[in-house]
């Protein structure tokens, strides 16, 4: 009996090297995603923006992804044309969109015109961010499928946890240090630095593609029969899967209660907890910093012990606690905010560490790219709608505050009513996670079982 030939992914050092390369590009993508998150007070003071302007730009991330269903299209491209085509295409889209956003702050576009009812600077910053959003989500889908390709049957949840951890470092850096850098130098130069990291990520993807092609030749994926290739009718299999929809809904609810916190958390720290503008992002930065340490840990537990659905439920419960504490008006202590952010970091480690590795248990490999794309598409409804809603509600419940800030007056926003949005999202996330566990018991997906095959 012939022994199966070893491939590159059977080499522990090689598959983990590939993971680091994939993760670095996602690090660069997340860094640029949060590049202006700690700058809301600075943008109001320097450029005269209000909360609605800021909400419009930060919500633009989902414009094309949601309304032009770009994520569904890129998922099909990934399943039809493969990982190598998608890695290069996705990062090029990120670079183009990032360049447009940088140019808007650099003043390369007219700044006093009105386009579609928006100040031209706001419009071009939003348009560039919208295009970038397509690229970074496309890259995220591609990286997810790539990690499954290299780690399925091995340390899959740990690998996905490590990928998330490295990527979250990209969120941590601008939140912690972005406002200070933008103040010391300038907003355009600060954004340009983030753009350079995307270009380095492109170089990394080129090297990854060399090794990925070698792996394909070894496992002869190029000889896969026509019947095994993705077809458009496979969408029907995905959308008729109730477990898939529970994962997708949990994703949009959970991430909508966390990622917009990156956008408004620094401003909350200034207005409710009295933190200085330059360091307002430091406390919110503890969330991605915590996930760097804990997501691989929880992923390793899922690999070895299982309990994926239970891990997601626990994360949702913690998230309810966190946002309810932020909602309470009488809690204004920086110390309380510090410990609350630490709990948020734990919650944000629990759910992704179990959610993403659970998708391959529900969806077959040939449909995996499109399944991840659909999940990311649903997620983008929240990434578009929630920051915009928060900005609008914040302005309407605090009339005149933005103008007073732009005039240099010492006034603050009251975030209490606005924060009810986050509380509602977390309660819904818990309900969906409970439904997912019930569905797993009925269908036997194995979400409570270990990932590593003995």
C-alpha positions, 0 to 999 in steps of 0.5 A: 500500500502506497503511503500518501506523499507529504505536501508543503502544508504537512510541514509545520514551519511552512504552513505557519510561515504562510499564516504569518504572511497572510496575517501581515497583509490583514494587519495592514488592512486593519491598520488602515481600516481604523486609521481615522478612528481616534481622530473624531475630535481632531477632524471636528476641530481642524476640518470642521466636520460634525458627527454626521460627517464622521459617521458618513465617512466611517460608514462608507466602508460598506457602501459598495459591499452592501449596495452593489453586492460586491462581496458576493461577486468577489466570493464567486471570483474567489471560488471560480478563479482561486486564491492567487488571483484573489490575493493580488486583486484584493490588495490592489483594490485596498491600495487604490481606495486608500490612495483616494482617501489619503488624497482627500485629506492631502487636499488634492481634490477641491475642498469647498465643493458639494457632491451629492449633498456632501462636502467634497473632502468628506465625499472623496474620503468616504469614496476612497474608504468605500473602495478600500472596504471592498478590497479589505473584505475581499482579502479577509474572505480570501485569507479565511479560505487560504487558512482553511486550505493550509490547516484543515484537519490540523490546528485550524481554530488556533491558526485562525485565532493567530491570524485574527490576533496579528490582524488585530494588532493593526487595529490596536496601533492607530487606536493607541497612537494615531491621535498623537501621531496625527497631532505631532505631524499631520493627518495626511502624513499619518494616513500615508504611513498606513498606506505604505503598509498596504504596499508591503502587504502586496509584496507579501502576497506575491511571495505567498502565491509562489508557495501556494502554486507549489502546494496546488501542484503537489495536491493536484488541485488543478486536476479537480473534476468539473463536477467539483468546481463551484457553480452559481446554483451552489448558492442555493445550498448555502442560503437554504442552510439555517445554520449558515444564517445563524452564523451570518446573523451572529457575525453582523450583530456581534461585529456591529457591537464591536467595530463601531466602538473603535470609531466612537469609543475614543470620543466616548472616552473624551466626552464621558470619562474625561480622557485627553484627545491625544490618548483617547484611543488608548483604552479602546486599543486594549480591545484588539490588544487583548484579542491578540493574546486571547483569540489564539488561546480560545481557538486552541481550546476549540481545536482540542476540546470543542465547545464552539457554540458554547464559546460563542454564547459566553462571548455574547453574554459578556458583550451585553454586560460591557455595553450596559456598563457603558450605557449607565450614565453614573459610571464615569470613572476611567478605572471602570472604563479600563476594566470594562474594555478588558472584558470587551477584549475577552468577549471579542476573543471568544466569539471569532475564535469559535465562529470562523472555524465553525463555518467549514463544519457547516459548508463544503469546501467548494462553496466556502469562499462564497459562504464567507463572502455572504457572511461578510456581505451581511456583516457589512450591513452593520459596518455601514449602518451602525456607524452612520446611525450612531453619528446621526443619533449623536448629532440629533440628541446633542444639537449644537455641540459639533458647531460649539466644538468647531468654535473652540468651546469646551462642550461635551456629547451625551452618549447615553441615548446613542449607546442603547443601539449597542445594548440592543445589538448585544441582546440580539446576538445572544439570542442568535447564538442560542439558536445556533447551538440548538440548530447544531444539536438538531443537525449534528454539525459538530460545533461542540466537537474538537477540530483536530482529527485524532 
